[in-house]
Amino acid sequence: MRKTLASASLLALTIGAAFTPSIAAAANDGTIEITGNIVATTCTVEGKPPGGGAVTKDVRLAGISVGSLTKPGATAGDRGFQIQIGGNDDCTDGAVAKVRFDPSSPLLDRTTGRLNVDAGTDTASNVQIEIANADGTPINMYTEDSQGVKISGHVASIPLIARYYSLGDAKEGKAASRVGFQVVYE
């Protein structure tokens, strides 16, 4: 009986080992290397402490004729605005400040880097909202920051432009959108 029990135990171990899934080591396809820098510069943003999400910058685009937005890639309604930072001692002179847009913002089109407009029955169609630098160069809000501005006297203004962008044959309606942002420093 002992031989039978010992043989059965050995057989069970052998079968168990045969059915144990093997873990194959997979080779990496590459490496994502991340670098960063924590800086001491801490400027207020539009008079509010940074990082609290308390700032709402209201930019009102004027009504634009659909005739201005018939061709794909056409832009219209440029409206300049600025993000004001600083006024506090921790806003370090000589540092460069930029606006970085939140890549997880729900209305951000990750392919174009522009903003989709709110959905609804009275919403414009075939149009997005584009943000550009002060010189008019568009910003891909998913992958790019605004152009930098040097802080002087513990303050800086980061100039930007908001405008309509045609996807082709725009249709009339409301065109509202939004994107999160933060000020970053070099």
C-alpha positions as a Markdown table, in Angstrom:
| # | Residue | x | y | z |
|---|---|---|---|---|
| 1 | Met | 0.0 | 0.0 | 0.0 |
| 2 | Arg | 2.9 | 2.3 | 0.8 |
| 3 | Lys | 4.3 | 1.7 | -2.7 |
| 4 | Thr | 0.9 | 2.4 | -4.3 |
| 5 | Leu | 0.5 | 5.6 | -2.2 |
| 6 | Ala | 4.1 | 6.7 | -3.0 |
| 7 | Ser | 3.6 | 6.0 | -6.7 |
| 8 | Ala | 0.3 | 7.9 | -6.8 |
| 9 | Ser | 2.0 | 10.9 | -5.1 |
| 10 | Leu | 4.8 | 10.9 | -7.6 |
| 11 | Leu | 2.4 | 10.6 | -10.5 |
| 12 | Ala | 0.4 | 13.6 | -9.1 |
| 13 | Leu | 3.5 | 15.7 | -8.8 |
| 14 | Thr | 4.6 | 14.8 | -12.3 |
| 15 | Ile | 1.2 | 15.6 | -13.8 |
| 16 | Gly | 1.0 | 18.8 | -11.8 |
| 17 | Ala | 4.4 | 19.9 | -13.1 |
| 18 | Ala | 3.4 | 19.1 | -16.7 |
| 19 | Phe | 0.3 | 21.4 | -16.4 |
| 20 | Thr | 2.1 | 24.3 | -14.6 |
| 21 | Pro | 2.0 | 27.2 | -17.1 |
| 22 | Ser | 5.4 | 28.4 | -18.1 |
| 23 | Ile | 6.1 | 32.1 | -17.8 |
| 24 | Ala | 8.0 | 33.3 | -20.8 |
| 25 | Ala | 10.1 | 36.4 | -20.5 |
| 26 | Ala | 9.1 | 38.9 | -23.1 |
| 27 | Ala | 11.6 | 41.4 | -24.6 |
| 28 | Asn | 10.9 | 45.1 | -24.3 |
| 29 | Asp | 10.0 | 47.0 | -27.4 |
| 30 | Gly | 11.8 | 50.1 | -26.0 |
| 31 | Thr | 12.3 | 52.4 | -23.1 |
| 32 | Ile | 10.4 | 55.5 | -22.1 |
| 33 | Glu | 12.8 | 57.7 | -20.4 |
| 34 | Ile | 11.3 | 60.5 | -18.3 |
| 35 | Thr | 13.2 | 63.5 | -17.0 |
| 36 | Gly | 12.0 | 66.5 | -15.0 |
| 37 | Asn | 12.9 | 69.3 | -12.7 |
| 38 | Ile | 11.2 | 70.7 | -9.6 |
| 39 | Val | 11.7 | 74.4 | -9.4 |
| 40 | Ala | 11.3 | 76.9 | -6.5 |
| 41 | Thr | 9.3 | 79.4 | -8.7 |
| 42 | Thr | 5.7 | 79.6 | -7.5 |
| 43 | Cys | 3.7 | 82.4 | -9.1 |
| 44 | Thr | 0.1 | 83.2 | -8.4 |
| 45 | Val | -2.1 | 82.7 | -11.5 |
| 46 | Glu | -4.6 | 85.4 | -12.2 |
| 47 | Gly | -4.2 | 86.4 | -8.5 |
| 48 | Lys | -5.0 | 82.9 | -7.2 |
| 49 | Pro | -2.6 | 80.4 | -5.6 |
| 50 | Pro | -1.3 | 77.8 | -8.2 |
| 51 | Gly | -2.6 | 74.2 | -8.3 |
| 52 | Gly | -6.0 | 74.8 | -6.8 |
| 53 | Gly | -8.0 | 74.9 | -10.1 |
| 54 | Ala | -9.6 | 78.2 | -8.9 |
| 55 | Val | -8.9 | 80.2 | -12.1 |
| 56 | Thr | -11.5 | 80.5 | -14.9 |
| 57 | Lys | -10.3 | 82.6 | -17.8 |
| 58 | Asp | -13.3 | 83.7 | -19.8 |
| 59 | Val | -12.6 | 84.3 | -23.5 |
| 60 | Arg | -15.5 | 85.4 | -25.6 |
| 61 | Leu | -15.2 | 84.9 | -29.3 |
| 62 | Ala | -17.4 | 87.1 | -31.5 |
| 63 | Gly | -20.1 | 85.8 | -33.9 |
| 64 | Ile | -18.4 | 84.8 | -37.2 |
| 65 | Ser | -20.2 | 84.2 | -40.5 |
| 66 | Val | -20.1 | 80.6 | -41.7 |
| 67 | Gly | -18.8 | 82.0 | -44.9 |
| 68 | Ser | -15.5 | 82.6 | -43.2 |
| 69 | Leu | -15.3 | 78.9 | -42.3 |
| 70 | Thr | -16.2 | 77.1 | -45.5 |
| 71 | Lys | -12.8 | 75.7 | -46.3 |
| 72 | Pro | -11.0 | 73.1 | -44.2 |
| 73 | Gly | -8.2 | 74.8 | -42.2 |
| 74 | Ala | -9.7 | 78.3 | -42.3 |
| 75 | Thr | -9.5 | 80.2 | -39.1 |
| 76 | Ala | -11.5 | 83.3 | -38.0 |
| 77 | Gly | -12.4 | 85.4 | -35.0 |
| 78 | Asp | -9.0 | 85.7 | -33.5 |
| 79 | Arg | -9.4 | 87.0 | -29.9 |
| 80 | Gly | -6.2 | 87.8 | -27.9 |
| 81 | Phe | -6.1 | 87.2 | -24.2 |
| 82 | Gln | -3.4 | 86.8 | -21.5 |
| 83 | Ile | -2.7 | 84.7 | -18.5 |
| 84 | Gln | -1.4 | 86.9 | -15.8 |
| 85 | Ile | 1.0 | 85.4 | -13.3 |
| 86 | Gly | 3.0 | 86.7 | -10.3 |
| 87 | Gly | 3.0 | 89.6 | -8.0 |
| 88 | Asn | 4.4 | 87.5 | -5.2 |
| 89 | Asp | 8.0 | 87.2 | -4.0 |
| 90 | Asp | 8.1 | 83.4 | -4.9 |
| 91 | Cys | 7.6 | 84.4 | -8.6 |
| 92 | Thr | 11.3 | 84.3 | -9.5 |
| 93 | Asp | 12.7 | 86.9 | -11.9 |
| 94 | Gly | 14.5 | 85.4 | -14.9 |
| 95 | Ala | 12.5 | 82.2 | -14.9 |
| 96 | Val | 10.5 | 81.4 | -18.1 |
| 97 | Ala | 6.8 | 80.7 | -17.7 |
| 98 | Lys | 4.6 | 78.8 | -20.2 |
| 99 | Val | 1.0 | 77.6 | -20.3 |
| 100 | Arg | 0.6 | 73.8 | -20.5 |
| 101 | Phe | -2.8 | 72.4 | -21.4 |
| 102 | Asp | -4.3 | 69.4 | -19.6 |
| 103 | Pro | -4.1 | 66.5 | -22.0 |
| 104 | Ser | -7.0 | 64.7 | -20.2 |
| 105 | Ser | -9.4 | 67.5 | -20.8 |
| 106 | Pro | -12.6 | 65.9 | -22.2 |
| 107 | Leu | -13.1 | 68.3 | -25.2 |
| 108 | Leu | -9.4 | 68.1 | -26.3 |
| 109 | Asp | -9.1 | 66.3 | -29.6 |
| 110 | Arg | -5.9 | 64.3 | -29.2 |
| 111 | Thr | -5.4 | 64.0 | -32.9 |
| 112 | Thr | -5.6 | 67.6 | -33.9 |
| 113 | Gly | -4.6 | 69.3 | -30.6 |
| 114 | Arg | -7.6 | 71.6 | -30.9 |
| 115 | Leu | -10.8 | 71.7 | -28.8 |
| 116 | Asn | -14.1 | 70.2 | -29.9 |
| 117 | Val | -17.2 | 72.3 | -29.1 |
| 118 | Asp | -19.9 | 71.2 | -26.7 |
| 119 | Ala | -22.4 | 68.8 | -28.1 |
| 120 | Gly | -26.1 | 69.8 | -28.4 |
| 121 | Thr | -28.9 | 70.4 | -30.8 |
| 122 | Asp | -28.0 | 74.1 | -31.3 |
| 123 | Thr | -24.3 | 73.6 | -31.5 |
| 124 | Ala | -22.1 | 74.6 | -34.5 |
| 125 | Ser | -20.7 | 71.7 | -36.5 |
| 126 | Asn | -17.5 | 71.1 | -38.5 |
| 127 | Val | -15.7 | 73.6 | -36.3 |
| 128 | Gln | -13.1 | 73.4 | -33.5 |
| 129 | Ile | -11.5 | 76.0 | -31.2 |
| 130 | Glu | -7.8 | 76.6 | -31.7 |
| 131 | Ile | -5.4 | 78.2 | -29.3 |
| 132 | Ala | -2.3 | 80.0 | -30.7 |
| 133 | Asn | 0.7 | 81.8 | -29.5 |
| 134 | Ala | 0.8 | 85.6 | -29.7 |
| 135 | Asp | 2.5 | 85.4 | -33.1 |
| 136 | Gly | -0.4 | 83.3 | -34.5 |
| 137 | Thr | 1.3 | 79.9 | -34.6 |
| 138 | Pro | -1.2 | 77.3 | -33.5 |
| 139 | Ile | -0.5 | 75.2 | -30.4 |
| 140 | Asn | -1.2 | 71.5 | -30.4 |
| 141 | Met | -2.7 | 71.5 | -26.9 |
| 142 | Tyr | -2.2 | 67.8 | -26.5 |
| 143 | Thr | 1.6 | 67.9 | -27.1 |
| 144 | Glu | 2.9 | 71.5 | -26.9 |
| 145 | Asp | 3.2 | 74.3 | -24.4 |
| 146 | Ser | 2.7 | 78.0 | -25.2 |
| 147 | Gln | 5.8 | 80.1 | -26.1 |
| 148 | Gly | 7.6 | 81.1 | -22.9 |
| 149 | Val | 7.7 | 84.5 | -21.3 |
| 150 | Lys | 10.5 | 85.7 | -19.0 |
| 151 | Ile | 9.4 | 86.8 | -15.5 |
| 152 | Ser | 10.5 | 90.3 | -14.6 |
| 153 | Gly | 9.6 | 92.3 | -11.5 |
| 154 | His | 8.0 | 89.1 | -10.1 |
| 155 | Val | 5.3 | 89.2 | -12.8 |
| 156 | Ala | 4.6 | 88.1 | -16.4 |
| 157 | Ser | 1.8 | 88.0 | -18.9 |
| 158 | Ile | 1.5 | 85.0 | -21.2 |
| 159 | Pro | -0.2 | 86.2 | -24.4 |
| 160 | Leu | -2.5 | 83.7 | -26.3 |
| 161 | Ile | -5.1 | 83.8 | -29.1 |
| 162 | Ala | -8.3 | 81.8 | -29.3 |
| 163 | Arg | -10.1 | 81.4 | -32.7 |
| 164 | Tyr | -12.5 | 79.2 | -34.7 |
| 165 | Tyr | -10.9 | 76.5 | -36.9 |
| 166 | Ser | -12.9 | 75.0 | -39.8 |
| 167 | Leu | -13.0 | 71.3 | -40.4 |
| 168 | Gly | -14.8 | 72.2 | -43.7 |
| 169 | Asp | -18.2 | 73.7 | -44.4 |
| 170 | Ala | -18.9 | 74.9 | -40.9 |
| 171 | Lys | -22.6 | 75.0 | -39.9 |
| 172 | Glu | -24.1 | 77.7 | -37.6 |
| 173 | Gly | -24.6 | 77.3 | -33.9 |
| 174 | Lys | -23.1 | 77.8 | -30.5 |
| 175 | Ala | -19.4 | 77.1 | -30.2 |
| 176 | Ala | -18.4 | 76.7 | -26.6 |
| 177 | Ser | -15.5 | 74.7 | -25.2 |
| 178 | Arg | -13.0 | 74.5 | -22.4 |
| 179 | Val | -9.6 | 73.1 | -21.4 |
| 180 | Gly | -7.6 | 72.8 | -18.2 |
| 181 | Phe | -4.3 | 74.5 | -17.9 |
| 182 | Gln | -1.3 | 75.1 | -15.6 |
| 183 | Val | 1.6 | 77.4 | -15.7 |
| 184 | Val | 5.0 | 75.6 | -15.9 |
| 185 | Tyr | 8.5 | 77.0 | -15.6 |
| 186 | Glu | 12.0 | 76.7 | -17.1 |
